[in-house]
Amino acid sequence: MIMKIYYFLFIFFISCQYSSKTEKKNLLSQKLIAQEVEFNETFDILDMAIINDYLIVMSYNSDTLIHIYSLPDMNLVSKMGLKGDSPSDMAFPLLFKGSENNAFIGGFNGGKDIKEYNITNDHVSVINTFSISTREPLNDAYIVNDSTLIYNSIFDLKLKKINLKDHSVFDICQFHQDDHQESFFYSNKGKMGINKSSIVYAYFYKDQIDFMDLDGKLINRIIGKNVTPSISMDKFDKNYISYVNLYAGTKSFYLLHRGQTHADYENNNSKDELEVYDNKGEIVEKYTFEVPPIIFAVDEKRNVLYGYSGMYKDMLLVYKMD
């Protein structure tokens, strides 16, 4: 019995870490030119997502932390989430992605509650409330099948799953941890994205992307030129930075690749590229930017990318991807 348990754990670890590798293909890039759309509201954007014909924007420096805009006209249809300690207020905003139909927003009731919203004909209504007991930061959090929360546990390099109905917790995948305790400098640190069929994990310090099924089994591993990170905690500017953000659409994954040291980025911050992959890890498009976004969401229905750059506060950057 003990041998069987060890064998299961070994296979689980292998499924997260090893598979056949595919070298990244080089494609000619198309350049995206931004149209600037000024917000009437004043805030710094922390995250954004697209649900049906609506853009949901999460901010922190504003009276209300969640704003919902109709697409493509960008009319404000709702704002919610006052900062405060009452159950109806938000201790902090959390925008959960992954649902194609409804919006899941967390941070209510001292951070304990997640509310599910239906948005129809510019009317926003609460249809469900879930409570969560974990106090762990829910990084890169997604809701799948309307009641399963999957997130990136950056401090112990695990992908975890919570059943919102019975509150059971499972580990999907464990990545190898370095010997130190500085999680920001873990060589396997990365960003996670999920759609209805796949999980993508794009590494921060090396040119590597893992495509997994929803149970954490590795489907494909894409590797580029820099796959062996050399990380300095004292001289961060010398560290090579690879993937800095991503957006999981229903059709494709959109990965923002930096591909240079932090020092080089500080000298020239216009070299970020957008790589577009299908669910199996095949690259299908590559874009460069006149002004690269930091945070973005893709309207796949209209082939439009909505982005935000900290250099242009109160300004949405709109890129047509035709």
N, C-alpha and C positions, 0 to 999 in steps of 0.2 A: 504493500500500500504506500509506504514512504517513497519507494522508487517511482511509483506511478505519479505521485504528487510532484516530485522533482522533475520528472520528464515533462509534465504538463507546463510547469513554469519555464523550463528551458525552451520548449516550442513557442510559448507565448512571447518570450523575449526575442527569439529569433525572428518571429513574424513581424515584429516592429522594427527590426534593425537591418535585416539582410534580405537581399533579393538580387535579381539580375539588374545591371545598371545600363542606362541608356545615355549616351552623350548628347548634350544639348545641341540642337541644330541651329545654324546661323541663318536668319532670314533678313531680307532687306527691310529696313524700317520705313514706316510712313510717319510724317511729321504732323502733329496735331496742333492747331492754332486755337487759342482760347478766346472765347467771347466772355467779357466780364459782365456779371449781373450783380448789381448792388442790392444788398439786403437793407430793408428799412429798420430791422432790428440790429442791436449792437451786441455782438458776442464773438467769442473764439470757438470754433467748431472742434469738438472732440471726436465725433464719429458721425456717420450718416449711412442710411440704407434706403432702398427702394422697395416698396410694397405695392404691387399693382401699379396704379397711376399716381403714386404719391411718393414724395421725397421726405424722409424723416431725418431731421437734423438734431443732434444732441450737442448742447453747449454747456459751458460752466460759468462764464462771466455774463450772466443775464438774469433778469428777474424771473423768467420762466425758462426751464432747462431743455424742454422738448418743443420743437416747432415742426409742423407738418404742412407741406406745400403740395399743391396739385401740379401735375405735369401734363403738358410741357409749359403751361403758362406761368408757373411759379407763383401762384396766388397763395397767400397764407390762409389755410382753412382752420387751423387749430393751434393753440399753444397751451402747454400744461406743465406741471411740475414746479411748484414753488419750493425754494430752499426752506427747510424747517424741520422741526422735530415731531409734528403731529402725524398721525397715521396717513393722512391724505397728502402730506408734503413729501419731498424727496431729500433724503440725507445726501445722496449722490446719484447722478443719472447713470443708468445702464441700458444700452440698446442691444437687444438680442436679435441676431439675424437668423436666417435659415427658413423662415416660414414664407411661403409664396402668397398667402392670403391675408394673414392678420399680423398686427404689430405687437411685439412683446417688449415691454418696457419695465425695467426694475429700478430699485432704489427707494421705493415707498416704505413707509412704516419703519423708519430707522434702517432701511436696507433689507428688510426681511421679506418684502412682498414684490412679486412680479405680476403686472396686470397685462391681460391680453385684450387688445382693442380690435374692433372691426371698423373699417373705414369704407363707407358706402355713400356715394353722392355727396361728398364733402362733409358727411356727418360722422363723427368719431364717437364710438360708444364702447364701454367696458363690457366684455362678455364673460370674463373669467379672472379670478385672482388666485395665484399660487404663492405659497409660503416656502421659503428655503431656510434651512438651519445652518448651513455651512457659513463660516466667517472668512473663508479663503477668498482672495480676489478672483473674480470670474473673468479672466482675460480671454479675449477672442471667443466670447460665449455665443452659442447657437442653440436654437430650439428646433428639433426635428420631430416629425410625427405629432406635433402639437403638444407634447407632454414630456419630451426627453431633452434635457439640457446637457450639452457637451461643451467643455471648456478646456483651455490650455493652462495647466497648473505650472506656472513658470518657475516656482521655487524648488520643485522636486522633479521637473522635466517629465511630467505625465500628461496624457490626455485623459480626462475623466468624464464620466457620464452620471447624471443624476436623474432618476425617475421622479418627476414632479408630483406624481399622484401618491406614491407610497414612500418617497424620500430615500429609496435605496441608492447606494453609490457604488460605482464600479470603475476600475481602471481599464481604459481601452488600450493604452500603449505607454511603455516606459522607455525613455531615451537614456542613453548613458550619461551619467553626471561626472563632472570633473571632481578632483579631490578637494577643491576649495568650496567655500559657502557663498561666494559672491555670484548670485544667480544671473545678474546682468551680463557677466563675463563667461557664462557657460558656453563651451564651444558648440553645443547642440541647441542653443537657444534659437527659437524660430516663431513665426506667425502661422496660425492655423485658420483654415477656411473650410466650410462644409456646404454642400448642396444635397439634394435628395439621394444622390447615388455615390458620392465620393467625399473623402477628406483629403485636403492638401496641407502639407506642412513645408513651409519655405524657410530655409535656414538663414540666420542673420549674419553669421561670420564666414560662411562658405557657400560656394555656388552649388547648392544641392536642393532638390525638391523631392519630397516623398508623396506619392499618390497612394492612398489607402482606401479600402472599403469602409463602411460605417462601423465595422467591428474591429478596425485597426490592422487588418491584414494588408501587407504591402503589395500593391499592384505594380507599381513602376517607380523607379528612382532615376531622376534626371540629374546628371552631374555636368558641371562646366569646368572652367580652367582652374579655378581656385577652390579646391576641395579639402585642403589641409590648413585649417586656421592657425594663425600664430597671434595670440591675444596678449596684449599688455594692459594690465590694470592701471599702471602708472602713466603710460603714454597712450591714451586712448586715440589720439589723433593719428597714430601710426597703424591702427587696426584697420584691416580690410573689411568693408561693410558690403554685404550682398543684398539680400531681400529685406526691404524696410516696411512694406505694407502689401496688402492684397484685398481683393474683393471677390466673394464667391457668388457668381450669378447662377441662374438655373441651367444655362447652356454651357458656360465657360468659366474658367478661373482667370482672374486678372491680377498679375503679380508685378509689383513695382520693384525693379532691380536697379541698385545703385552702382555696384561694380567698381568701387574705388575706395581709397582710404578716406577716413573722416577728414583729414587735413586737406586732401585734394577736393573733397566735396565743399569744404569751407571756401576754397579758392574759386570753385566753379560748381555751382549748385544746379546747373541746367542739363546735366548729362543723364539723369535718371531715365530709364526706359520701361515701358509697359510691355510685358510678355503675356500673351493670351494662349491658354492651354485648354484642350478639351478634357473631359472627365477621365480619360485614360492616360493623360500626360503627354499628349502630342501637341507641340506648339503649332499654332495656326496663324498668328499675327504678331507683329512687333511694332511698337510705336515709340517715337521720341516726342518731346514737348518743346514748344516755345517757352512756356512757363510750366514746369512740372508741379503737379499737386503733391501734397503730403498725405491728405485724406481724400478718399474718393468713393463713388458708387457708380455703377453702370446701369443705365436704362437699356436693357437688351431689346425691348420692344421697339425703341426708336433709334437704337445705335448711338446713344449719347452718353458721354461720361461727364459726371458732375464732380468737380474737385474743389479742394480748398488748400491754399498755401498760406502759411503764417506771415508771409511778406505782404499779403493783401488782405488785411483784416476787414470784416464786414463785406467781403466780396466773394461771390461764387464764380468759379471758373467753369465754363461750359464748352465741351469739346465734341464736335461731331465726328464720329468714327467711320463715316462712309468712305 
